[in-house]
Structure formats: structure tokens, C-alpha cells
Amino acid sequence: MTNSISYKNILRIAFPIIISGVAQNVVNVTDTIFLGRLSNIALGAGGNAGIFYFVLILTGMGFTTGTQIIIGRRNGEKNYSQIGKVLTHCFYFIIPLSVLLFFFIKYLSPHLLAIITRSPNILNASVEYLNYRAFGIFFAFINFSFIAFYVGTTKTRILIHTTVIMMFVNVFLDYALIFGNFGFPQLGIQGAAIASVCSEASALLFFVLYTLRKVDLKKYQLFQAHPFDSVIFKRIFSVGSPVMLQNFLSISSWFIFFMIIEKLGEKELAISHIIRSIYMVLMIPLFGFSSATNTLVSNLIGEGKSDMVLPLIQRVVTLSLISTATVLLFNVFTPTQMIGFYTNDLNLVNDTLPTLKVISYTMFIFAIAFILFNGVGGTGNTKTALLIEIITIAVYLVATYYIAIVLKSSLPIVWCSEFIYFGLLGSMSFAYLKWGNWRKVAI
């Protein structure tokens, strides 16, 4: 078995992404814990506004994912000089996009949130959060571009450093600004937003300094004044735009899911955001393995080793299932303690336990489906991945609405709609990888 799909090589690429995911999720968990200590309103508003924000930045991240796929292909071909040109053309798109989305968040999002939010308290707090959080979009988009370069070239170790820096900056400023510690003003939910922006800015500063000092700029032709090339741009856009739409639909579906939950009540929304935060922690290894799948599949095809793609995916699925079973031990043996991080309300803790059990079961389907889906993206046929996502989301949202609003089911039953989402996503992804024509896709 070639070294490129060995368990050791998969772990070499995935492990730094997983560790960076741990640090990144410490940021998310810290925000949720601190806001949960303020009130259920702050917890629900920060959660909803955070998802709204990520709907927009993950749309831009879709373009950088397309960049990553192409960089991975060029890296596999050993066509290193093209990598800098691809990254530069990524900047040509995401910087103007960040400006556009900044103004959208600042001036249009309050009107949109007013239409879809029932609680005036949650609406006001959400708008307050987004007024400051909007500034982070500039740093986030450029950070995503650097991540595309490092993951595409399989040099993922730097991700550990950047996200650890983000973690420490965010945790310190959350504690300082939300509650007014260390002589800082007490800003509440505004403080959480400012802390997140500062953490993203610190990560970007490290990316720039590290790249200038440690990377062979000449080899990759980085930071050079590459003139605009419509062929390169169209190639990135062809691969990246379906991922952009896919990310938008995927995260939007979760935003709509929480809007449906909000109709059930403020307590149900608070419970669901606690579950969301725990869910994100449990997903950490899967995001690492899925990103590794994406770039390894692209590199393998670039090396002319398409026949090794399915064995690679099978090995990544094995590793993701083992890691999922390991992290779920916390759900099994310490569920009350996990929920207790987010709230002191014992009734809320007890009410959250049944839904926690539901997501513990869905994680195993997720562990398989997400790897298969990222394998589809890694082939470069992002249009097929988009089609799979559209079908899955349509069925998922109709089912969720019917279960929650029409049947008026309990919250744990509503969360069972996750089985539908991941079951359909995994089945269609497997069918395409097994019988589709992805070997003929050129990027």
C-alpha cells in the first residue's frame, strides 16, 4: 500500500487540523459558556447571531475550499509555481467579497433578523452582537486563504499554532470584556463579539509573519504581483462557486433549523445551542479527517493514482469512527458534567440530557457520511457535491418543519431529523464515489 494513503500519512495531515479544531472549538465553547452565565437570552442571541455570521463567512470559505482543491491538484502534479498564482487570484475575489458582506451584516442583517426572530429580546441582543462581529469578516476570509494554501500543500502543522493563538486571545478577552475583569469595561454580549474579532486578527498576523519567514516564497511564487488571469480565475470559480453555494445552503439550513426551534420557546432554543456547542466539540476529529480527505483525494488524482481514492476513503472512515467512539465516551459517562459547563440551572441540565443522547447516536452516521461527502469534493466535481447537498437539505428541512411545527414533537424528537440529513448525505456520496464518473474530472 502506497505511503500516501497509509494511516500514518493520513494522521500526519489530519492531526494538526484536529488539534487546531480543538483550539477553535475552545473559542466557540468559551463564548457559549460565558454567555450562558449571563442569561438564556444572551446564550440564544449569541448562538443565533453566530450562526448567521458563519452562514456568510462559510460562503466565502467555499471559494477558498475550491482554491485548496486546485492547490492540492497542482501540488500532486509538482507544478509548484502555479500555486502562488492560484492563491493570488483567490485574494482577488475574497477581499472585495468581504467588503460587500461587511456592509450587509452592518446595515441589512437587522432587518432580516427582525423578520425571522419572534423574541424582541433575542433580536436586540443579536443585532448588538453582529454590529461588532462584522469587522471579523476581513480577517476570517484572508485566514481561510492561508489555510487553503497550507492544507493544499499538506503542510498543516502551522494550523496548530494559529488556532492556539486564537484560543488564548479569545478566552482572555471573553473573560475580560464580557464580565469586566482585569480593569476592562463590562460589555456583555458586545465583549464576546470584540474578543472573537481580535482573535481572528491575531491569527492573520501570525499567518503573514510565519509565511514570510518559513515558506519558500520563490518556489511557490507567493506574494508576487501576479497579473489577473481570467483562465486561472474561471478555474477557481468553477470549482469554488458550487462549494460556496453548498456551504451557504448547509449553514443556512442549520440557521433555519434554529429558527424553527426558536418558535418552540426560549428554553428550547437555549437547550439547542448548548447541544450545538457540544456537537461542535464532538465534530472536531471529523472536521480534521474530512479536510485531510479533501486534500489527499485531490493530491492522489494529481499524481495519477485515482485507483487509490476509495481505499484511502475507507481508511479515513475507519479512523473517524474510532475517534468518534472515543470522544463519545464523555457523553456516556459524564453527560451532566458536560452540560453543567454551560449553565447552573439544574432544570435546564436535566431537560438537555435527552437531546444529548440523540446526537450521540447521530455522530456515528455523521462520521461516515461527512468523510464520503468530502471525498466527492476532493475529486473536483463540486457541482455533484452541490446537487447532493441541495437534495439532502430540502428533505431535511421539510422533515424538521413537519416534526416540529406540524406534529409539535418534543425537542429530542425534532433533533432526530439529523438521522435523515446524514443518512441521505452519506448514501448519495457513496453511490457517486462507487459508480460516478469522477475519474474523468479535470481542474
Protein Blocks (a to p, Z undefined) as FASTA:
>chain_A
ZZklgmklmmmmmmmmmmmmmmmmmmmmmmmmmmmmmpmmlmmmmmmmmmmmmmmmmmmm
mmmmmmmmmmmmmmmnopaklmmmmmmmmmmmmmmmmmmmmmmmmmmmmmmmmmmpmblk
lmmmmmmmmmmmmmmmmmmmmmmmmmmmmmmnopaklmmmmmmmmmmmmmmmmmmmmnop
ghiacekjmlmmmmmmmmmmmmmmmmmmmmmmmpcfklnopaiacdddfklmmmmmmmmm
mmmmmmmmmmmmmmmmmmmmmmnomklmmmmmmmmmmmmmmmmmmmmmmmmmmmmmmmmm
mnopamlmmmmmmmmmmmmmmmmmmmmmmmmmmmmmmmmmmocblklmmmmmmmmmmmmm
mmmmmmmmmmmmmmmmmnopamlmmmmmmmmmmmmmmmmmmmmmmnopafklmmmmmmmm
mmmmmmmmmmmmmmmcklmpcZZ
